């Protein structure tokens, strides 16, 4: 009995999930501001730094969660679920940073309407992801579990919308862009932005599994 009392229990995993989700939203908003102010080089670089800072902060939280897993004997949800969730969330932050870096490395000259639309859908996905993550610790309550599943469904819908926008963007790009180099650049950006929503959907699927196993 004494042994059981001495073992680390629970930890603050839900709090760390919330902190990580906040960093994802920060990165998404900074990226959105970068897109909106892309013609202003000074602002573009400042928002790019904000994306980097948020991604690095998210990395630190991911490392903290993974360290806590090794030190905690009894976790609030399945250990593998914790590991998969935090690392998939970190993939979202990484993809936002990758999108910003790709624009700089490829020297993308201007923002298209499709980049703006995909960025908006990515931001909305990240915001809904944050909402879903904030509910994980309370899913044993039936109403909260239902609200969490509904939020995950909204993320799925946003991902489908992004997929549709990306297909339309690709079709327009190959029909209308005469510069092959610019076509290659924009194609890479479109695919990265759509992948952000894909990864948000992956997080939503993991959360749905947590809800179904723990509610």
Steps between C-alpha positions, in 0.01 A plus 500: 500500500782737589669415170186601312485832684860579412455439128447810283136519396301690239743784428375818334457353152171675425651835595797435272265402216323834546829689500610328180167570329540867593841506332349342188238775483768765556702358211190485278403861574857620442507314169165651402630848581810427293282407202282810548806729515718312254581803286655674801838329537563630852163379629535172310830425672365603841200266469728224373703534820179474701421173322848371585468604865163328537628183334804486726279550806278215377809279461599566860155399622514181290833411657357573845205268440723221374728536802198496733381176341822330608463627857128446555381154603125561480383724216149653462451338159684226311875567471503432127212743449695771683810432290312495170294807582784732603722393212224540241418842644867587465482399135237772452733765643786367286291521183406861569867585539584297187244701303652831609855379430404364158363838394828664600730232354310482171479879480125498440429849365130546569207345681220349293134488600540124543784544750282742695207256498713203604663708772160600636386137509825397671454765769140394560610135525765593756251700704253212506784263589574721800133484602496120474824461694367717783216252555702177516541506876124513555375243250367270771213749514250398232421854386868587472570180309224588253634855461849364438380263228305783337812717494694214341230473233544871427874444451420216257271735307764773484754246372257396226451866407878549482535192281239642261672840492837337436370295208343810345820696562711235329267490201512878464877506551571251220256674266601860561859527631740545205819512709610143578716607793216691659270203441739270688528746790125550538427129465733429795335770712147381421590144593659603829204712601257221424718261699455723809128427489570130437713486813233685701258229387748238624497670841118505493494127425728433797279711724192312381670176602580642844139609544357165398734310734460728801145637495 
